[in-house]
Amino acid sequence: MNKSIEVELKFKIDDEDISRTKMNIDVIFSEEVHQKTVMFDNADKLMEYTDGRIRLRQQGNNASLSYKRPLPSIGNEKKEVELETEVGNFEVMSNILRMMGYAPSTSYEKYTTAFKLKSQSDIHIEIQKYPFETFLEIEGDKEEIEKAAKQLGFDIKNALVKPVDTLFMEWRLAKGLSFKPHMTFKDYDK
């Protein structure tokens, strides 16, 4: 698989799905980690017009910078160009982007718990707890992620292809709330 192409399946899950997954004897969990993500765009809205995203992320003590852009997908898998590199310091990289004419456009926070299936070590699976909803995300080779989804009891037809910020916007709209570019646990529903 091309390392700059990300293929994923994402499913909306509830506490019952999480319990079922945790009871699966083929699953090895790691610790839950807080993650902060900020998307950047310039005054000309280059990322918005090109459907790209510049993403600065802090997960625990690690920070990374990514460029992402969706690709046409067949079926319910989400496919994107993703170029990512680690950066030494989240705040310094944020200031560099600002000095280059980029500013935060949207942001969100979540808690992630990564896990692996003993039978499939080539894929990455996470439980992602956002302020408004919880998802299970499976990344890797298309055939392997479909196999893992079935093994975990998820129907591929129910996979979501929209980005989480779009799902959040739709969630707010359904609740009668106005657009909010920053999703934090303290005020996501205000």
C-alpha positions as CSV (number, residue, x, y, z in Angstrom):
1,M,0.0,0.0,0.0
2,N,1.2,3.5,-0.8
3,K,2.2,5.1,2.5
4,S,0.9,8.5,1.5
5,I,-2.6,7.2,0.8
6,E,-4.8,6.6,3.8
7,V,-7.7,4.2,3.6
8,E,-10.1,3.9,6.5
9,L,-13.5,2.8,7.7
10,K,-15.2,4.7,10.4
11,F,-18.2,3.6,12.4
12,K,-20.4,5.4,14.9
13,I,-20.4,3.3,18.1
14,D,-22.0,3.2,21.5
15,D,-21.1,1.7,24.9
16,E,-22.4,-1.7,23.9
17,D,-20.0,-1.8,20.9
18,I,-17.1,-0.7,23.1
19,S,-17.9,-3.4,25.7
20,R,-18.2,-6.1,22.9
21,T,-14.9,-5.0,21.4
22,K,-13.1,-5.0,24.8
23,M,-14.4,-8.6,25.4
24,N,-13.0,-9.8,22.1
25,I,-10.0,-12.1,23.0
26,D,-8.3,-11.2,19.7
27,V,-7.9,-7.5,20.8
28,I,-4.9,-5.9,22.5
29,F,-5.6,-2.4,23.9
30,S,-3.2,0.5,24.6
31,E,-3.9,3.5,27.0
32,E,-6.4,6.2,26.3
33,V,-4.7,9.5,25.1
34,H,-5.9,13.0,24.8
35,Q,-5.5,14.5,21.3
36,K,-5.8,18.1,20.2
37,T,-6.0,18.9,16.4
38,V,-6.0,22.3,14.7
39,M,-6.6,22.8,11.0
40,F,-5.0,25.8,9.3
41,D,-5.8,27.8,6.2
42,N,-4.5,31.0,4.7
43,A,-6.4,34.3,4.0
44,D,-7.1,33.2,0.5
45,K,-8.7,30.0,1.8
46,L,-6.4,27.8,-0.2
47,M,-7.2,24.7,1.8
48,E,-11.0,25.2,1.6
49,Y,-10.9,25.8,-2.2
50,T,-8.6,22.8,-2.9
51,D,-10.4,20.5,-0.4
52,G,-7.1,20.1,1.4
53,R,-6.2,20.3,5.1
54,I,-3.2,21.3,6.9
55,R,-3.4,19.6,10.3
56,L,-1.3,20.2,13.4
57,R,-1.9,17.6,16.1
58,Q,-0.7,17.0,19.6
59,Q,-1.2,13.6,21.1
60,G,0.2,13.2,24.5
61,N,3.8,14.5,24.3
62,N,4.0,14.0,20.5
63,A,3.2,16.6,17.8
64,S,2.8,16.1,14.1
65,L,2.0,18.2,11.0
66,S,0.0,16.7,8.1
67,Y,-1.3,17.6,4.7
68,K,-4.5,15.7,3.8
69,R,-6.8,15.7,0.7
70,P,-9.7,13.4,-0.1
71,L,-9.5,11.0,-3.0
72,P,-12.4,9.4,-4.9
73,S,-13.5,6.3,-3.1
74,I,-15.4,3.2,-4.2
75,G,-17.8,2.0,-1.5
76,N,-17.8,3.2,2.1
77,E,-14.1,3.5,2.7
78,K,-12.6,6.9,3.0
79,K,-9.5,7.4,1.0
80,E,-7.1,10.4,1.3
81,V,-3.6,11.6,0.4
82,E,-1.9,12.0,3.8
83,L,1.6,13.3,4.2
84,E,2.7,13.5,7.8
85,T,5.8,14.3,9.8
86,E,6.6,14.6,13.5
87,V,7.4,18.1,14.8
88,G,9.2,18.9,18.0
89,N,6.9,21.4,19.5
90,F,3.2,22.0,18.9
91,E,3.2,25.7,19.9
92,V,6.4,26.5,17.9
93,M,4.9,24.8,14.7
94,S,1.7,26.7,15.2
95,N,3.6,30.0,15.3
96,I,5.6,29.1,12.2
97,L,2.4,28.4,10.3
98,R,1.0,31.8,11.5
99,M,4.1,33.6,10.4
100,M,3.6,31.9,7.0
101,G,0.2,33.4,6.7
102,Y,-1.9,30.5,8.0
103,A,-4.4,30.7,10.9
104,P,-6.5,28.2,12.7
105,S,-9.7,27.5,10.8
106,T,-11.2,24.7,12.8
107,S,-10.1,22.5,15.7
108,Y,-11.2,19.6,17.8
109,E,-10.2,17.5,20.7
110,K,-10.8,13.8,21.4
111,Y,-9.7,10.8,23.5
112,T,-8.3,7.9,21.5
113,T,-7.7,4.3,22.5
114,A,-5.7,2.4,20.0
115,F,-5.8,-1.4,19.7
116,K,-4.7,-4.2,17.5
117,L,-6.1,-7.5,16.5
118,K,-3.7,-10.4,17.2
119,S,-4.6,-11.9,13.9
120,Q,-3.9,-8.6,11.9
121,S,-1.0,-6.5,13.0
122,D,-0.8,-4.4,9.7
123,I,-3.9,-2.3,10.5
124,H,-4.5,0.5,13.0
125,I,-7.7,0.6,15.0
126,E,-8.9,3.3,17.4
127,I,-11.8,4.1,19.6
128,Q,-12.2,7.9,19.2
129,K,-14.3,9.7,21.8
130,Y,-15.2,13.2,20.5
131,P,-17.3,15.5,22.6
132,F,-20.5,14.8,20.6
133,E,-20.0,11.2,19.5
134,T,-17.8,8.1,19.7
135,F,-16.4,6.3,16.6
136,L,-14.3,3.2,15.8
137,E,-11.8,3.9,13.0
138,I,-9.8,1.2,11.1
139,E,-6.9,2.2,8.9
140,G,-4.8,0.1,6.6
141,D,-5.1,-2.0,3.4
142,K,-8.7,-2.0,2.0
143,E,-9.1,-5.8,2.2
144,E,-7.5,-6.0,5.7
145,I,-9.7,-3.2,7.2
146,E,-12.8,-4.8,5.7
147,K,-11.8,-8.1,7.2
148,A,-11.2,-6.5,10.6
149,A,-14.5,-4.6,10.5
150,K,-16.3,-7.9,10.0
151,Q,-14.3,-9.6,12.7
152,L,-15.3,-6.9,15.1
153,G,-19.0,-7.2,14.2
154,F,-19.4,-4.1,12.0
155,D,-21.3,-4.0,8.7
156,I,-19.2,-2.2,6.0
157,K,-22.4,-0.7,4.6
158,N,-22.7,1.4,7.8
159,A,-19.2,3.0,7.5
160,L,-19.1,6.8,7.4
161,V,-17.1,8.6,4.8
162,K,-17.6,12.2,6.0
163,P,-14.9,13.9,8.1
164,V,-15.6,14.3,11.8
165,D,-15.8,18.1,11.5
166,T,-18.6,17.7,8.9
167,L,-20.4,15.2,11.2
168,F,-20.1,17.6,14.1
169,M,-21.5,20.4,12.0
170,E,-24.5,18.2,11.0
171,W,-25.0,17.2,14.6
172,R,-25.1,20.8,15.7
173,L,-27.5,21.7,12.9
174,A,-29.8,18.8,13.9
175,K,-29.8,20.2,17.5
176,G,-30.7,23.7,16.3
177,L,-27.2,25.0,17.1
178,S,-25.2,27.4,14.9
179,F,-21.9,26.6,13.2
180,K,-19.0,26.2,15.7
181,P,-15.5,25.8,14.2
182,H,-13.9,24.6,17.4
183,M,-15.1,21.4,19.1
184,T,-14.0,21.1,22.7
185,F,-15.3,19.1,25.6
186,K,-16.2,22.1,27.6
187,D,-18.5,23.9,25.2
188,Y,-19.3,21.7,22.1
189,D,-23.0,21.8,22.8
190,K,-23.4,25.6,23.4
